[in-house]
Amino acid sequence: MSADERDGFPEVMRAIWEARPHELLVVAGRVVGRFAGGGDARVLLPDYRQAVLVAADGDATAIANTAAGRAFASQRAVWDDAGIFYLPLTVQGDRIGVLGVPLPGEGPPDRLDEVADVLARALRLADGGTDLYRRIRRRSRLTVAAEMQWDLLPASAFEAAEIAFAGRLEPAYAVWGDHFDWAASANGFTLSVTNGMGTGTEAAALTHLAVSALRNARRSGDGIAEQATLADQSVYGRYRGELHVSTLLLDFDYATGRVRTIDAGSPRIYRLRGTSARQIGFDAQLPLGMFGDTRYTVEEFAVEPGDRLVVVSDGVHTARSPSTGEEFGGTRLPGALRDTRLQAAPEAVGTVIREYVDFYEGGEPSDDAVVVCVDWTGRGVTGGA
């Protein structure tokens, strides 16, 4: 009998992978607890706003200033005073949640980190086969428009050797037409930030059509110019120019650090290099769906290792202070970006979102918003603008 068999590691792996989607939390809690020699383990999932971590029974733990929250934010294992050992559950940068394991001894058993890695992947797969995890994560009812947008979203974070990405929507429970989408390949990373006109389900349906058209072209092997053209034609064919979609498309080349881009509307991109945060400007092109026959021109710029790019929708950069009338995109947004300099991409997005919400001084934002962050490490020599 091998050492693994004696300590029960294969049994834990088998139980996790064989559990039915809606039973995974219970099964994992039981077998992980037995493997660690303590009571049942618990999985905590972040709510849609990423303010609290929620257990299956609805018990919520704040992310700020708690051991579980520190494990989630720092992506490191953390002990609490009650002898609970918290491990992050993460898949390629996407933060699934936290595993809390009661430990009666002085330290965790060997390979507990591997158990957490496998459990995170199993949870990601299980999420597609049950509504349980989405029910746990919502602290209030989503609007129908928000339900549409969250179902359309890819993972909210991603990491590779060359790049780290994170994105957030606000208000999480009532977002309308703002959206982000991304896809990674062996050679690069494609990102779109989209803002559909209007409010409610009309804006969500408009954005859904545009994003689906962009994906259709991308998955057929087309570049960003062809993606924009198909989305332009699709939106115009449905709305005949009455409604349109603002979109910023970015296509990163891992080998060179060159970024191909199309600026078709209102999202803005800022580059943080060192302590400097400045907007990158492009030739403005028509939003998708305005005329249906627009020819989109690709521009290029370069990123260097250590660069941070932050893209925000117009709901962020045009937000106005209720007391002074100042635009958030004036001095507050560049200041918030500089404050993120030492943070990982998911924390950086959270910092900008918090600054944006605080900017309204307790009031409700007048528009929905999307913030995405891209950190570039790269693999080749860069050059150019």
N, C-alpha and C positions, 0 to 999 in steps of 0.2 A: 504493500500500500504506500502510495506516495505521500509526501508531506501535505500536498494540497488536499488529498482525499481525507487525511486525518483531521485537518482543520475545517473541513466542510465547504471549502471554496467552490468545488464543482457543483455541489448541491445548491448553493446560493445562485450560481449562474443559471443552472437549469430551471430553478423555480421562477426566476425573473423572466426568462425568455418564454417560458411556457404559460405564464399567467395570462388570462384573458384581459383585454384592455381595461375594462371597468373594475377588475379585481387587483390590478397591479399594485396599487398603494397598500392594500391590506397584506397581500402576499409578501411584498418587499419588506414592509415593516416587520413582519413576523420573522422571516428568514435572516434578514440583516441583524435584527436584534439577537437572535440565537447565535449567529456567527460571531457577534461581538461579545457575547457572554452577559448581556444585560437585558433590560426590558425592550419592548417593541420600539423600533425606530420610527421616525415620522418624516414624511416628505412635506416641505413647505413650498408653495408656488407663489410667484409674485402676482399681485393683482394687475389689472390692465394699466393702472397709473404708475405702477412700481413704487407705491408708497408703503405697502405692507406685504408680508409673507403669510400665506393662508394655508392652514391644514385642512384635511378632508372634513373634519367636524366643524369647520367654519372659524376656528380659533385663529385670530390674526395677531401677528407680531410685527411691530414697526421695523422698517428697514433701517431707519436712523437710530443710532445709539443703542443697538442691541447686538448680542453675540451672533445671532443668526443673520442679522442684517450686515454685520461686518464680513461674515463669510461670503455672503452674496455679493457685496460691493467690492471687496478686495480680491475675491476669487482665491482665497486661502482658507485652510482649515482653522477653526477657532473653537476654543473651549469656553463654556460659560461656568458660572459659579456653582451651578447645580450638577456639574459633572456630565453635561451634554456636549458631545463633540459634533460640531457642525462642519459639513463638507459641501462645497459648491457642486451643483449638478449642471454641467456645461457640455455642450456639443459644438466644437469648432467655433467657439466664441459666443454662441447663443446660450444665454443664461436661463436654464430651465427652472431652477429653483435651488433648494438647499435640503440636504439630508441631515437630520438630527439623530444622533445615536447615543443612547445612554451607555456609559462605560463604567463598569464597577472597578476596573483595575487602574493602573497608573498610565497606561497608554493604549492607543488603538491597536487592534490586531494587524498583522501583516496583510497586505493586499486590500485593505478597506478602501483605499483610494481607487483601486481597480473596480471594486464593487460599485462605487459611486459613478465611475465613468460608464459602466455598462448600464446601470439603472437610468442614467440620463438619456442614453440612446434609446432604451426601451420605452421611456416616457414619451419621447418625441414620436416614436412610432405609434404608441397606444393612443395618442391624442387624436389621430385620424379615425379611430374606431369607436369613440364614445364621446358624449358631451360632458362627461364628468369633470374633466380638468378645466374646461371653459366655465362650467358652473362654479367651480371652486374659486376661480380667479376673479370673477366679477363681484364687486362689492355693492353694486346697484345694477338696475336693469339698463342694458344698452338700448339706445334708440335703434330703430330698424336701419337707418343709414349707417350707424356705427357698426352694426352687425355685418352689413354688406362690406364695409371697408376692412374690418378685421379679417373676414374670411378671404379677402383678396390679397392680404399682406403676405409676403414671405417672412422668414425668420427675422427677428428684430436686430440681430447681430451676427457677424461672421468674422472669422480670423483665418488668415493664411500667412505663409512666410513673408509675402510681399505687402500685405494689406490687412487693415482691421477696419471693420465697418460697424456702425450702430445707427439706429433710427428710432424715433418716437413720434406718436400722434398726440395732439391735445386739442380739445378735451377728449380724453380717452374714451369716455362713455357716450359721447355725443358728436363725434367727428362727422363732417359732411363730405366734402369733395377732395380734401387733401390726402395724398398717398405717396408712398415710395415703393420702388420695386428694384430688385437687383438679381444678377446671375453671375456666377463665377465659372471660369473655364480654366484649362491648363495654361492658357496664355494671357488671360486678362480678366477684367471685372467690368461689368456694365451696370450702370445705375441710372434710374430715372426718378425725378421728383415732380409730382403732378398736382395741379390744382384745378379742379373742375368748377365752372361757374355755378352760382346758385347756392341753395341750402337744402338740407334734408335729403330725402331719397332721390329727388331729381338730380342733385349734385353727385350723389353716390353712384347712380346709374350711369351718368355721363362719364365719370371717371372710370367706372368699370369697363365701359366700352373702349375708351382710349387705351387703358392699360392692357386689355385683352388683345387689341390690335397691335400694340407695341410688342407684346410677347409673341404673337403669331409670327410676326416678321422676324424677330430675333431667333425664335426656335426653328425657323426655316433657313437660318444661316445668313440673314441679311444684316447689313451694317446699320448704323444709327440713322443715316439719311433715308434709307428705305423704310426703317421702322417709323420714322416721323411721317413719311409720305403715306404709308398705309393707314396710320392712325388719323391723319388729316382727312383722308378720303372717307374713312369709316364714320368719323364723327360728323362730317359734312353730309354724308349720305343719310344719316338719321335725323339731323337737326337743321339742315339746310342753312347753316350759318347763324342761326338764332342763338345757339350756345356753342361755346368753344372751351378748350382746355389749355391752360398754360403748363408748359413742360420744359424741364432742363434735362438733357440727355448727356451722359458722360460715359466714355469707353476708355478704360485704362489698359495700357500695354505693359505687362510685367517686365518685359525685356528691356525696354527703352525709357520708361517713365513718361512717355508721351500720352497725353489725354486728348482724345477726339471729343468734341462737344458740339451740341446744337442748343442754342438759347431761344426757345420758342415761347416766351411769355415772362411771367413774373417771378419765379423762384430766383433767388440770388445765391452766389457762391462766394465764400470768403476763404482766404488762405492765411493760415497762421504759420509763420516761419520765424523761428526764434521767438522774440517778444513782439514782433510786428504782426498785426492782423489787418488785412486790407481786402477790399472787394476786388474780384477779378471780373473785368468787364468784357462783354462780347458784343458783336453786332446783333441788335435785336431783330428777331424774325417773328413772323406771324404765329399766333397760337394755333394749335391743332384744331381743324374743323371750321376755320373762319371762311375759307373759300373753296377748299377741296382740291385745288390744283396748285398749291404752293410748292415751289421747288426749294428744298432746304439745303443750306450750305454748311459743311462741316468746318469748324475751326479747330485749332490745336493750341495747347500750351503744355508746359513740362512741370512735373513735380520732382522734388529732390528728397532723398531719404531724410526723414524727420518732419516733413511737411504734414500739416493737418488741414484738410478741407472741410468746411462746414457749409451745408446748403440749407437754406430756410425758405419757406413759402412766404407769400405776401402777407399772410396772417401774422407772421412774426415781424418782418422788417417794416411794415407799415402800421403796426400797432401804435396807438397814441395814448399817452398818459392822461388819465381823467382829470388831473389837477393842473398840469402845465401844457398839455397838448403836444409835448415832445414826442417824436417818433422813436420807437425802440431801436430802429436801424440807424439812428444818429450816432450817439456816443455809447449808449448802454449796451448794444449788441457787441461792438468790438471789445468793450471792456469785459463783458461776460466771456467772450472767446479767449481773451488773454488769461482769465482766471482758470481756464481749463488746461493750461499748458502742461501740468504734471499729471493729469488724470487720463485714465484709459478711455477709449471712445465711448462706451456706454455711460460712464460717469460724466463725461464731457457733455453728452446730449442731455442728461438729467440736469446739469448745472444751467445750461441755456434755457431749458424748459422752466425751471424754477425762477430764474430771473425774469423770464417772459410773463409768468403768472403773477409774480410779485409786482411787476410794472403796472398792473391794473389796480393796485392798492386795495385789494379786497373785492373789487368788482369782477364781473364776468367778462372774459374776452369777447370781443365783438365778432371774431372770425375764428375758424378752426386753423390749426397750424401743424406743420411738419418740420422737424429738425433732424438732419442726418449728419453724421461725422465720418470722414474717411481719413485714416492715418496711413501714410505711405512709408514703407520700408524699402521696397524695390529690390531688384536683383541686377540692374544694369547701370550703365552710365547715362546720366541725364544731361540735358542742355537745352538752351532756348529760353523762351519768355517765362 
